[in-house]
Amino acid sequence: MSEKSDDNKTSPCEVCQQPAARRCSACKLVSYCTAEHQKEHWNDHKNACKPFEVDHSKELGRFMKATRDLEPSDVIFTDTPIIFGPKPHRIEEGPFPCVGCCRLLQDQTCDRCLGCFWPVCNVNCEGLKIPTVHGFECNVLRLRAPSEAKPFHEYYRY
C-alpha cells in the first residue's frame, strides 16, 4: 500500500508533518512516515487517492472516468512526456524554439536536426547530443516523413 520514495526527497507526513520517505503507492501524491499513519489517514485519503477509473465502451473504447467531483487544477495523474514540442502557433505570432536547446529561432530558414529534420539553431547544437534532451523525441519525430515545406508555420502544421 505504500512504497519508499525513489527520489531521496522527503515530504511531510500527512498525519504528523514529520519528514516522510514513504508515499501512497496508488497516487504517489501523499507521504507518510509510518504504515500506521497511512492506515490512520486512509479514511480521509481514499476519496482523493484514485480520482479516476478506466472503463470501456463500444463507442469510446477505453477511457478514464472520474470517481468523484473534480475541481479545476486537481492533479489526476502525472507522467513523463515522450516528446516536448514547439509552441502551437504560427511563426507570425512569435519565434519557435530549437528542439535541441529551446533557444528561440528568429529566422524562418534555419538548420534541421539530421535525425528528425525539425528546426534547430545549428546542427552542432549541444542539446542534440544529449539523449535525455532531444534523443527520445527525435526517435518519435523521425517516424514522420521529412517535410518539404520551408516556412515554420507550414512545417509544424500536421
N, C-alpha and C positions, 0 to 999 in steps of 0.2 A: 504494500500500500504506500510505501514511501521509498525513496532512493536517495543515496548520497549525491550531493551536487557535484557535477563533473567539472565545474569551472573554478574550484577552490575559493569562491566568494561565499561569504556567509550573509544571510539576510536575517532580520529579526524574526524570532519565533512568533507566530500568530497569537499564542496564549500568553507568554511571559515577556516578550520583547528581548530576550537574551539572544546572542548570536546563535544561529541555527544553520547547520550544513545539510539537513535533510529537507527534501522537497516532496510535495504530493506527487506521486508517480503518474497520476492521471492527467492533471492540468499543468503541473510544474510552476504554478503561479504563487503558491504559498509555501512557507517554510516552517519547520518545527524543530525544536531541539531534542525532543524525545518522541518515541512511539506513543507514549501515554498522552502527551499533549496533542498529538494528531488525533487520537481517539476521542479525547475530550472536546476537540473543536469540530469533529465530524458533523454533528447535527447542524451547526451553523454553516459549514463549508459545503456540504453535499449539494445544495441547490446551485451554488456558483461553480462547482467543480466541473461539471460536464454541461456546458450551455447548449450543446447540440447533440443530435444522434444521426447516424447515417441511415437513410431509408431508401426504398426502391419503388419505382412505379413504372408501368409500361410506357407512359407518356414522357416521363423525365429521365428514366434510367436511375442511376444512383444520385442521391442528393443529400444535403445536410438540412436538418430540420431543427429549429430551436426547441429546447426543452423547457424554456422559461422565457419570460418577457426580457428583452434585451434593451439596454439603454445605449444611446449614441456613445461611441468611444469604448464600449465594452470590448475587451480582448477575447476573441473566440478561440483562436489558436495562433501559434507563431511557427514560422518555418524559415529555413534559409533559402533565399531566392536562387534559382538556377541561372538567372540572367538579370543583368542590370542594363536597362536600355535608355536611350536618349529621351528627353522630354517630348511629349506628344503634340507638338505644334510645329508649324512651318518655320523655315529659316527667316521669313519676313517678320516673324514675331520675336525673333531673337536667335542668338547663336546656338549651335549644337555642341555637345561635349565630345571629346575624343574618347573612344571606347577603351583606350589604354590607361589614360591618366585623368580623364574628365575635364581637362583644360578646354575652355571654350574655343571653338573653331569659328573665326570671324569670316573667313573666306569660303565661298560656296564650292571652290575647287580645292581639293586637298589630297594628301596621300591616302591610301587604303591599307587596311591590315592585309597582309599577304595570305592569311588563313581564311578569313570570312569576308573580306573586301568591304568592311564597314569603314567609315571615315576615321582617320587618326591624325594627330598633329604631325607625325612623321613616322616612317617605317621603323625607325630605331627607338621609338617611344619606350621608356623603361617599363611602363605598365603592361606592355605586350609580352614582356619576358617573364613576368611573374604569373605562374599558373593560377594562383588564387585571385588574381585581379581580373585578367581578361581570358585566361585559359579555359575555364569552364564554359563561359558564354560563347567563346569563339567556336567551340565544338558544336554548340547548338546553332549558332548563326550560320555556320558554313553549310548546314543542311539545305539552306535556301540557295537557289541558283544566283550567281552574281548578277546584279542589275546593270543594265546598260545606261540607266538614267544618270545624268551628271549632276543636276541640281539636288541639293539636300532634300528639299521638300518632296521631290519625286522619288528619291532613293529610299526614304523612310516610309513611304506610303505602301501598304501591303494590300 
